[in-house]
């Protein structure tokens, strides 16, 4: 899992651009089967976003989500965009966060009518809890233009293969009869939820309400509300992603501190023997001198050389190389200062760097050695 990266997928251009404009210096990333992503960092955050556009429908969304998961091993996958409201209590511009997704196109046809056989996927508990926290804080809406704060609703979302623009058609009556607690209806969430389930990746569905699914779609009102609904969903989803990555970094830091509290650092800055709960034995340990800033400067220089070699042989692409060098620069600058928080900043940059190159074993090993050495600084 890449602890600082979240995949965000959208169905069409308007939704895509609503997310993209929140990214800093997005870089194009090519999947070997032709799918394209842009990878950038959210402003004011350590959270990286891999953004992709699936097109319309549950089936392409499922395939695209599967590719994104395999490509990036994200901390989570968010599907973001607009949807139709099934009931009047959900207003235009409001945001709906799915507590679970109904794949409603499942049924058996019998003499006395169709009987529903739906699929359903619950949103991961962690993402649901973080989304509730974001909604309560109201800070997320400060990034929206104007002074209107959309209401955030939590409830089921229905996903099928029919574009709904009526409250009187057979399909509309079917959905309201069998899924009458669903707040919104759309066409991609079931595929994304299935892909997340198959790959054990947490998924959240965030939708802005752009129409009422009542025959007014494609009207002037719909044209006005679509960009506002897309912006609301994108803003909420990116704040959710920030919360998730901040949590991941706190956990990683706590684990690192817990591990290194039982580690002896040798004169070379490499983790030595760990001894805990030893009974009826004698353990002799000789601790070398503590790591110095000079040692670490040499280690970082060696890591930079290894990174350049990985880029030259194709193990690291250009976008990753650039982002990795930025984190190396951040770590180096932090270690050159005498500020109390310098070591923490250096460790955070090194951990982000480790996430960037997680698939290159020799770089991960080198970074782990440096992290241990930084923890050994006096």
GUTIKOL-639660 format. One record per residue (C-alpha): residue in three letters; x, y, z. Coordinates in pm, 1 decimal, m for minus. Layout:
N
+------+----------+----------+----------+
! vovo !       c1 !       c2 !       c3 !
+------+----------+----------+----------+
!  ala !        X !        Y !        Z !
...
+------+----------+----------+----------+
//
This chain:
378
+------+----------+----------+----------+
! vovo !       c1 !       c2 !       c3 !
+------+----------+----------+----------+
!  unk !      0.0 !      0.0 !      0.0 !
!  unk !    123.2 !    353.1 !    m84.3 !
!  unk !     57.6 !    541.2 !    237.0 !
!  unk !     50.6 !    892.5 !     91.2 !
!  unk !   m154.7 !    834.4 !   m225.5 !
!  unk !   m529.5 !    822.0 !   m288.9 !
!  unk !   m684.4 !    738.1 !   m625.9 !
!  unk !   m973.3 !    961.1 !   m732.7 !
!  unk !  m1179.0 !    855.9 !  m1034.6 !
!  unk !  m1449.3 !   1048.2 !  m1218.6 !
!  unk !  m1681.6 !    961.2 !  m1506.3 !
!  unk !  m1655.3 !   1268.0 !  m1729.9 !
!  unk !  m1463.0 !   1590.1 !  m1799.4 !
!  unk !  m1647.9 !   1835.9 !  m1576.4 !
!  unk !  m1596.7 !   1616.3 !  m1271.2 !
!  unk !  m1234.2 !   1546.9 !  m1366.8 !
!  unk !  m1144.4 !   1916.8 !  m1393.5 !
!  unk !  m1316.1 !   1991.2 !  m1061.5 !
!  unk !  m1062.0 !   1760.5 !   m895.0 !
!  unk !   m763.7 !   1846.3 !  m1117.0 !
!  unk !   m772.3 !   2216.3 !  m1033.5 !
!  unk !   m699.1 !   2122.7 !   m671.5 !
!  unk !   m373.3 !   1945.7 !   m763.8 !
!  unk !    m26.8 !   2098.7 !   m765.8 !
!  unk !    184.9 !   2026.9 !  m1076.3 !
!  unk !      2.4 !   1711.8 !  m1191.7 !
!  unk !    222.3 !   1478.1 !  m1399.0 !
!  unk !     94.7 !   1240.3 !  m1664.9 !
!  unk !    122.0 !    870.1 !  m1576.2 !
!  unk !     75.2 !    601.1 !  m1842.2 !
!  unk !    m71.6 !    259.4 !  m1767.6 !
!  unk !     79.3 !     m5.8 !  m1995.2 !
!  unk !   m267.8 !    m86.1 !  m2137.4 !
!  unk !   m330.0 !    272.8 !  m2243.1 !
!  unk !   m519.7 !    419.7 !  m1945.6 !
!  unk !   m397.8 !    764.0 !  m1840.7 !
!  unk !   m369.9 !    916.0 !  m1494.7 !
!  unk !   m243.0 !   1245.8 !  m1362.2 !
!  unk !    m55.6 !   1238.5 !  m1033.7 !
!  unk !    m17.5 !   1551.0 !   m822.3 !
!  unk !    m18.5 !   1670.6 !   m464.8 !
!  unk !   m311.2 !   1846.2 !   m298.5 !
!  unk !   m238.5 !   2205.3 !   m200.2 !
!  unk !   m133.5 !   2244.9 !    160.2 !
!  unk !   m103.9 !   1869.8 !    213.2 !
!  unk !    130.2 !   1573.0 !    187.3 !
!  unk !   m148.4 !   1381.4 !     13.6 !
!  unk !    m82.8 !   1270.6 !   m345.2 !
!  unk !   m373.7 !   1207.0 !   m581.1 !
!  unk !   m376.4 !    977.1 !   m884.3 !
!  unk !   m663.9 !   1108.4 !  m1095.3 !
!  unk !   m833.2 !    914.5 !  m1374.3 !
!  unk !  m1146.0 !    933.4 !  m1590.9 !
!  unk !  m1341.2 !    611.5 !  m1640.9 !
!  unk !  m1619.3 !    710.5 !  m1877.3 !
!  unk !  m1984.3 !    629.2 !  m1816.1 !
!  unk !  m2113.1 !    301.5 !  m1669.5 !
!  unk !  m2037.0 !     47.9 !  m1398.5 !
!  unk !  m1843.3 !   m191.8 !  m1621.2 !
!  unk !  m1576.7 !     50.7 !  m1749.6 !
!  unk !  m1556.6 !    204.1 !  m1401.9 !
!  unk !  m1482.0 !   m139.2 !  m1253.0 !
!  unk !  m1204.8 !   m212.2 !  m1504.8 !
!  unk !  m1050.1 !    131.7 !  m1464.7 !
!  unk !  m1065.0 !    105.5 !  m1084.7 !
!  unk !   m895.3 !   m234.7 !  m1097.8 !
!  unk !   m613.9 !    m90.1 !  m1310.5 !
!  unk !   m571.9 !    205.6 !  m1076.7 !
!  unk !   m549.4 !    m20.1 !   m771.6 !
!  unk !   m293.9 !   m249.3 !   m933.8 !
!  unk !    m90.5 !     46.6 !  m1060.6 !
!  unk !    m76.3 !    258.2 !   m745.0 !
!  unk !   m166.4 !     34.5 !   m445.4 !
!  unk !   m349.4 !    335.1 !   m296.3 !
!  unk !   m448.7 !    397.6 !     63.0 !
!  unk !   m805.9 !    436.0 !    m68.2 !
!  unk !  m1007.1 !    489.3 !   m384.8 !
!  unk !  m1267.7 !    765.2 !   m412.2 !
!  unk !  m1523.1 !    798.5 !   m689.7 !
!  unk !  m1628.8 !   1161.2 !   m727.7 !
!  unk !  m1888.3 !   1333.9 !   m943.2 !
!  unk !  m2251.7 !   1432.0 !   m983.4 !
!  unk !  m2572.6 !   1234.4 !   m940.8 !
!  unk !  m2950.2 !   1266.7 !   m949.1 !
!  unk !  m3157.4 !   1305.7 !   m631.9 !
!  unk !  m3422.9 !   1041.9 !   m571.4 !
!  unk !  m3614.9 !   1243.3 !   m312.2 !
!  unk !  m3690.2 !   1609.5 !   m256.2 !
!  unk !  m3513.9 !   1619.1 !     81.2 !
!  unk !  m3180.7 !   1606.1 !   m103.5 !
!  unk !  m3142.7 !   1952.5 !   m257.0 !
!  unk !  m2955.1 !   2063.7 !   m565.4 !
!  unk !  m2591.7 !   2128.2 !   m477.9 !
!  unk !  m2595.1 !   1902.6 !   m170.7 !
!  unk !  m2327.4 !   1638.1 !   m128.8 !
!  unk !  m2411.5 !   1270.5 !    m77.7 !
!  unk !  m2155.9 !   1035.2 !     75.4 !
!  unk !  m2256.1 !    672.4 !     28.2 !
!  unk !  m2285.9 !    461.3 !    340.7 !
!  unk !  m2336.1 !    170.1 !    101.3 !
!  unk !  m2391.8 !    114.9 !   m268.4 !
!  unk !  m2682.5 !    m72.4 !   m423.4 !
!  unk !  m2616.4 !   m244.2 !   m754.4 !
!  unk !  m2985.7 !   m242.8 !   m836.9 !
!  unk !  m2977.5 !   m413.8 !  m1176.6 !
!  unk !  m3029.3 !   m760.0 !  m1038.7 !
!  unk !  m3366.5 !   m935.0 !  m1051.8 !
!  unk !  m3559.4 !  m1246.9 !  m1144.6 !
!  unk !  m3852.5 !  m1219.2 !  m1385.4 !
!  unk !  m4155.3 !  m1423.3 !  m1276.1 !
!  unk !  m4520.4 !  m1448.1 !  m1380.4 !
!  unk !  m4627.7 !  m1198.5 !  m1119.3 !
!  unk !  m4351.1 !   m949.0 !  m1196.8 !
!  unk !  m3982.8 !   m881.0 !  m1135.6 !
!  unk !  m3831.9 !   m963.8 !   m797.6 !
!  unk !  m3527.1 !   m764.5 !   m688.6 !
!  unk !  m3195.8 !   m946.3 !   m640.0 !
!  unk !  m2958.6 !   m658.2 !   m572.4 !
!  unk !  m2592.1 !   m650.4 !   m473.4 !
!  unk !  m2475.7 !   m415.9 !   m199.9 !
!  unk !  m2136.8 !   m296.0 !    m73.6 !
!  unk !  m2080.5 !   m106.5 !    250.1 !
!  unk !  m1839.9 !    183.8 !    267.0 !
!  unk !  m1530.7 !    103.7 !    475.6 !
!  unk !  m1583.9 !    202.2 !    839.1 !
!  unk !  m1268.5 !    416.5 !    851.5 !
!  unk !  m1365.6 !    622.4 !    546.3 !
!  unk !  m1720.3 !    664.6 !    672.4 !
!  unk !  m1594.5 !    787.6 !   1009.7 !
!  unk !  m1347.3 !   1030.0 !    851.1 !
!  unk !  m1617.6 !   1159.1 !    615.0 !
!  unk !  m1848.5 !   1221.4 !    911.6 !
!  unk !  m1567.1 !   1416.5 !   1076.2 !
!  unk !  m1505.8 !   1627.9 !    763.6 !
!  unk !  m1878.5 !   1701.5 !    735.4 !
!  unk !  m1900.9 !   1810.1 !   1100.1 !
!  unk !  m1603.9 !   2044.1 !   1077.6 !
!  unk !  m1744.4 !   2262.5 !    794.5 !
!  unk !  m1383.2 !   2362.3 !    712.5 !
!  unk !  m1403.9 !   2181.1 !    381.0 !
!  unk !  m1658.6 !   2426.1 !    236.0 !
!  unk !  m1424.9 !   2724.9 !    276.3 !
!  unk !  m1260.3 !   2624.6 !    m52.4 !
!  unk !  m1589.0 !   2669.1 !   m240.5 !
!  unk !  m1675.2 !   2998.0 !   m412.0 !
!  unk !  m1948.5 !   3208.1 !   m251.6 !
!  unk !  m2084.2 !   3174.6 !    100.9 !
!  unk !  m2315.5 !   2877.8 !     48.3 !
!  unk !  m2226.8 !   2560.2 !    240.3 !
!  unk !  m2382.1 !   2251.1 !     82.0 !
!  unk !  m2547.7 !   2009.4 !    318.6 !
!  unk !  m2375.5 !   1671.4 !    342.1 !
!  unk !  m2600.5 !   1363.3 !    349.7 !
!  unk !  m2498.1 !   1008.9 !    441.7 !
!  unk !  m2701.4 !    721.4 !    300.1 !
!  unk !  m2726.0 !    460.6 !     24.2 !
!  unk !  m2651.8 !    537.7 !   m339.0 !
!  unk !  m2816.6 !    334.1 !   m616.6 !
!  unk !  m2602.8 !    247.4 !   m919.0 !
!  unk !  m2730.0 !     90.9 !  m1240.7 !
!  unk !  m2696.8 !    110.3 !  m1616.3 !
!  unk !  m2987.6 !    344.9 !  m1695.1 !
!  unk !  m2968.2 !    724.4 !  m1703.8 !
!  unk !  m3271.9 !    830.2 !  m1496.6 !
!  unk !  m3460.5 !   1141.0 !  m1601.4 !
!  unk !  m3811.9 !   1059.2 !  m1482.9 !
!  unk !  m3999.5 !    989.6 !  m1163.3 !
!  unk !  m4283.4 !    814.6 !  m1343.9 !
!  unk !  m4115.3 !    560.8 !  m1571.7 !
!  unk !  m4120.4 !    189.8 !  m1492.0 !
!  unk !  m3749.3 !    197.9 !  m1396.8 !
!  unk !  m3800.7 !    498.0 !  m1168.3 !
!  unk !  m4091.2 !    329.3 !   m989.5 !
!  unk !  m3883.9 !      9.4 !   m957.6 !
!  unk !  m3596.6 !    190.2 !   m785.1 !
!  unk !  m3823.2 !    381.3 !   m547.7 !
!  unk !  m4016.4 !     67.9 !   m458.2 !
!  unk !  m3719.5 !   m160.0 !   m391.1 !
!  unk !  m3451.4 !     91.3 !   m280.9 !
!  unk !  m3656.2 !    358.9 !   m113.4 !
!  unk !  m3380.1 !    459.8 !    130.7 !
!  unk !  m3137.3 !    549.6 !   m151.2 !
!  unk !  m3059.4 !    921.3 !   m162.7 !
!  unk !  m2905.0 !    944.1 !   m508.7 !
!  unk !  m2887.0 !    748.9 !   m831.8 !
!  unk !  m2592.6 !    716.3 !  m1072.1 !
!  unk !  m2409.4 !    473.8 !  m1302.5 !
!  unk !  m2056.8 !    393.0 !  m1174.8 !
!  unk !  m2045.7 !    326.4 !   m799.4 !
!  unk !  m2132.2 !    m44.3 !   m815.5 !
!  unk !  m1840.2 !   m120.1 !  m1047.0 !
!  unk !  m1594.4 !     77.0 !   m834.4 !
!  unk !  m1722.1 !    m81.2 !   m512.5 !
!  unk !  m1681.2 !   m429.3 !   m662.3 !
!  unk !  m1321.8 !   m355.0 !   m766.2 !
!  unk !  m1240.1 !   m226.7 !   m418.9 !
!  unk !  m1397.8 !   m535.7 !   m260.7 !
!  unk !  m1197.7 !   m774.6 !   m480.4 !
!  unk !   m871.1 !   m595.4 !   m396.0 !
!  unk !   m933.1 !   m517.7 !    m26.4 !
!  unk !   m900.5 !   m143.2 !    m92.6 !
!  unk !  m1136.1 !     93.7 !     91.9 !
!  unk !  m1373.3 !    282.4 !   m140.3 !
!  unk !  m1583.6 !    593.1 !    m85.3 !
!  unk !  m1844.0 !    738.1 !   m321.4 !
!  unk !  m1891.0 !   1117.0 !   m305.9 !
!  unk !  m2160.8 !   1272.2 !   m525.2 !
!  unk !  m2286.1 !   1626.2 !   m572.5 !
!  unk !  m2656.1 !   1655.0 !   m657.2 !
!  unk !  m2691.8 !   1820.8 !   m998.3 !
!  unk !  m3049.1 !   1721.8 !  m1092.6 !
!  unk !  m3364.8 !   1565.9 !   m949.5 !
!  unk !  m3393.4 !   1274.5 !  m1193.4 !
!  unk !  m3740.4 !   1407.6 !  m1270.9 !
!  unk !  m3735.8 !   1506.4 !  m1637.7 !
!  unk !  m3547.8 !   1835.3 !  m1592.6 !
!  unk !  m3205.5 !   1692.5 !  m1674.1 !
!  unk !  m3036.5 !   1875.5 !  m1964.4 !
!  unk !  m3236.5 !   2189.8 !  m1881.6 !
!  unk !  m3078.6 !   2528.4 !  m1809.6 !
!  unk !  m3104.0 !   2452.5 !  m1436.3 !
!  unk !  m2904.9 !   2133.0 !  m1486.5 !
!  unk !  m2635.9 !   2322.8 !  m1677.3 !
!  unk !  m2609.7 !   2570.9 !  m1388.9 !
!  unk !  m2602.4 !   2311.7 !  m1114.9 !
!  unk !  m2363.8 !   2055.9 !  m1268.2 !
!  unk !  m2044.0 !   2258.3 !  m1215.3 !
!  unk !  m2153.5 !   2359.7 !   m865.6 !
!  unk !  m2236.2 !   2001.4 !   m771.8 !
!  unk !  m1908.4 !   1873.6 !   m919.5 !
!  unk !  m1711.5 !   2138.2 !   m727.1 !
!  unk !  m1885.2 !   2047.0 !   m401.3 !
!  unk !  m1814.2 !   1676.5 !   m444.5 !
!  unk !  m1451.0 !   1738.7 !   m546.3 !
!  unk !  m1387.7 !   1971.3 !   m253.9 !
!  unk !  m1537.3 !   1734.7 !      1.4 !
!  unk !  m1354.7 !   1432.7 !   m144.4 !
!  unk !  m1013.7 !   1602.8 !   m143.7 !
!  unk !  m1059.5 !   1707.1 !    218.7 !
!  unk !  m1147.5 !   1345.7 !    297.2 !
!  unk !   m829.7 !   1230.6 !    119.8 !
!  unk !   m621.5 !   1478.6 !    323.7 !
!  unk !   m769.5 !   1348.0 !    648.2 !
!  unk !   m695.1 !    989.3 !    549.8 !
!  unk !   m330.8 !   1054.2 !    457.2 !
!  unk !   m271.1 !   1264.3 !    770.1 !
!  unk !   m397.9 !    968.3 !    971.6 !
!  unk !   m171.6 !    726.0 !    781.4 !
!  unk !    130.9 !    945.4 !    849.4 !
!  unk !     53.4 !    967.2 !   1221.4 !
!  unk !     25.7 !    589.4 !   1244.1 !
!  unk !    347.9 !    537.6 !   1047.4 !
!  unk !    532.4 !    782.9 !   1272.4 !
!  unk !    405.5 !    611.3 !   1586.9 !
!  unk !    510.5 !    269.6 !   1457.3 !
!  unk !    851.4 !    401.0 !   1358.1 !
!  unk !    905.0 !    551.2 !   1701.1 !
!  unk !    789.6 !    230.6 !   1871.1 !
!  unk !   1027.4 !     19.6 !   1661.2 !
!  unk !   1331.7 !    242.2 !   1694.1 !
!  unk !   1288.2 !    273.9 !   2071.0 !
!  unk !   1416.9 !    m87.5 !   2088.1 !
!  unk !   1694.2 !    m53.4 !   1825.0 !
!  unk !   2065.9 !     m4.6 !   1872.4 !
!  unk !   2227.7 !    209.8 !   1603.4 !
!  unk !   2585.1 !    114.8 !   1507.9 !
!  unk !   2860.7 !    348.2 !   1399.4 !
!  unk !   2748.0 !    302.6 !   1038.6 !
!  unk !   2393.2 !    421.2 !   1108.0 !
!  unk !   2252.2 !     73.2 !   1040.7 !
!  unk !   2007.6 !    m99.8 !   1271.5 !
!  unk !   2181.1 !   m356.3 !   1490.6 !
!  unk !   2053.6 !   m616.9 !   1736.1 !
!  unk !   1714.4 !   m590.1 !   1903.8 !
!  unk !   1677.1 !   m767.4 !   2238.4 !
!  unk !   1344.1 !   m804.4 !   2420.8 !
!  unk !   1213.8 !  m1059.3 !   2675.1 !
!  unk !   1539.6 !  m1261.7 !   2684.5 !
!  unk !   1534.6 !  m1529.0 !   2959.3 !
!  unk !   1814.4 !  m1755.7 !   3089.6 !
!  unk !   2060.5 !  m1609.0 !   2839.1 !
!  unk !   2333.8 !  m1350.4 !   2834.0 !
!  unk !   2331.5 !  m1091.9 !   2558.1 !
!  unk !   2640.5 !   m876.2 !   2503.9 !
!  unk !   2578.7 !   m558.5 !   2310.0 !
!  unk !   2831.6 !   m301.5 !   2203.9 !
!  unk !   2682.8 !     26.3 !   2086.6 !
!  unk !   2892.6 !    232.9 !   1853.1 !
!  unk !   2891.3 !    610.5 !   1838.0 !
!  unk !   2566.8 !    784.8 !   1752.4 !
!  unk !   2490.6 !    889.1 !   1394.6 !
!  unk !   2612.6 !   1230.5 !   1287.8 !
!  unk !   2488.6 !   1480.6 !   1033.6 !
!  unk !   2806.6 !   1413.1 !    831.1 !
!  unk !   2725.4 !   1041.5 !    809.2 !
!  unk !   2374.0 !   1120.6 !    696.8 !
!  unk !   2490.7 !   1365.1 !    430.7 !
!  unk !   2693.6 !   1083.9 !    276.8 !
!  unk !   2402.1 !    841.1 !    306.3 !
!  unk !   2165.6 !   1085.8 !    136.0 !
!  unk !   2419.3 !   1145.9 !   m140.4 !
!  unk !   2440.8 !    771.3 !   m197.4 !
!  unk !   2061.7 !    745.3 !   m203.2 !
!  unk !   2044.6 !   1021.8 !   m463.6 !
!  unk !   2290.6 !    829.3 !   m681.5 !
!  unk !   2083.8 !    509.7 !   m645.5 !
!  unk !   1769.7 !    699.8 !   m737.7 !
!  unk !   1935.6 !    834.2 !  m1053.1 !
!  unk !   2042.8 !    480.6 !  m1147.2 !
!  unk !   1686.0 !    351.7 !  m1094.4 !
!  unk !   1559.1 !    622.3 !  m1326.1 !
!  unk !   1821.7 !    539.5 !  m1588.8 !
!  unk !   1727.6 !    170.3 !  m1595.0 !
!  unk !   1353.7 !    241.3 !  m1607.6 !
!  unk !   1266.5 !    126.4 !  m1254.1 !
!  unk !   1150.5 !    481.4 !  m1169.5 !
!  unk !    960.1 !    703.8 !  m1414.3 !
!  unk !   1028.9 !   1075.0 !  m1464.9 !
!  unk !    737.9 !   1201.1 !  m1254.3 !
!  unk !    830.6 !    976.5 !   m961.2 !
!  unk !   1197.3 !   1072.7 !   m994.3 !
!  unk !   1112.5 !   1442.2 !   m976.1 !
!  unk !    884.7 !   1399.1 !   m673.0 !
!  unk !   1141.7 !   1174.0 !   m500.3 !
!  unk !   1418.8 !   1431.3 !   m547.8 !
!  unk !   1195.4 !   1697.9 !   m396.0 !
!  unk !   1150.5 !   1484.2 !    m84.5 !
!  unk !   1526.0 !   1420.2 !    m71.8 !
!  unk !   1587.2 !   1795.1 !    m87.8 !
!  unk !   1334.5 !   1850.4 !    192.4 !
!  unk !   1503.0 !   1588.1 !    411.3 !
!  unk !   1849.5 !   1730.8 !    344.1 !
!  unk !   1742.8 !   2086.9 !    427.4 !
!  unk !   1572.7 !   1973.3 !    747.0 !
!  unk !   1883.6 !   1789.5 !    866.0 !
!  unk !   2100.5 !   2095.6 !    803.1 !
!  unk !   1903.1 !   2302.7 !   1054.1 !
!  unk !   1918.2 !   2295.2 !   1432.8 !
!  unk !   1546.3 !   2348.0 !   1484.7 !
!  unk !   1372.3 !   2117.4 !   1737.7 !
!  unk !   1131.4 !   1983.9 !   1471.6 !
!  unk !   1401.0 !   1926.6 !   1207.1 !
!  unk !   1432.2 !   1553.2 !   1267.1 !
!  unk !   1055.3 !   1502.1 !   1249.5 !
!  unk !   1038.5 !   1692.0 !    920.3 !
!  unk !   1325.2 !   1487.3 !    779.1 !
!  unk !   1158.5 !   1161.6 !    883.5 !
!  unk !    830.3 !   1265.6 !    724.7 !
!  unk !   1002.2 !   1345.9 !    394.3 !
!  unk !   1190.8 !   1016.0 !    399.6 !
!  unk !    870.4 !    823.1 !    460.6 !
!  unk !    698.9 !    998.2 !    173.1 !
!  unk !   1000.6 !    915.6 !    m40.0 !
!  unk !    972.6 !    551.2 !     64.9 !
!  unk !    608.9 !    550.2 !    m48.4 !
!  unk !    704.0 !    697.4 !   m386.5 !
!  unk !    957.2 !    421.6 !   m462.6 !
!  unk !    780.0 !    139.1 !   m280.1 !
!  unk !    821.0 !    m97.3 !   m576.9 !
!  unk !   1203.1 !    m62.4 !   m594.8 !
!  unk !   1336.1 !   m292.1 !   m321.7 !
!  unk !   1694.0 !   m163.1 !   m308.8 !
!  unk !   1577.8 !    196.0 !   m265.7 !
!  unk !   1332.1 !     98.3 !      7.8 !
!  unk !   1612.5 !    m84.6 !    191.6 !
!  unk !   1844.5 !    215.7 !    164.5 !
!  unk !   1574.2 !    453.4 !    287.6 !
!  unk !   1496.8 !    225.7 !    583.4 !
!  unk !   1864.9 !    239.6 !    680.6 !
!  unk !   1865.2 !    620.4 !    666.5 !
!  unk !   1542.4 !    643.7 !    866.8 !
!  unk !   1702.0 !    432.8 !   1140.1 !
!  unk !   2008.9 !    656.6 !   1132.5 !
!  unk !   1798.7 !    973.8 !   1161.0 !
!  unk !   1621.0 !    824.3 !   1460.8 !
!  unk !   1966.2 !    766.0 !   1613.0 !
!  unk !   2062.6 !   1132.3 !   1601.7 !
!  unk !   2120.1 !   1288.0 !   1941.9 !
+------+----------+----------+----------+
//
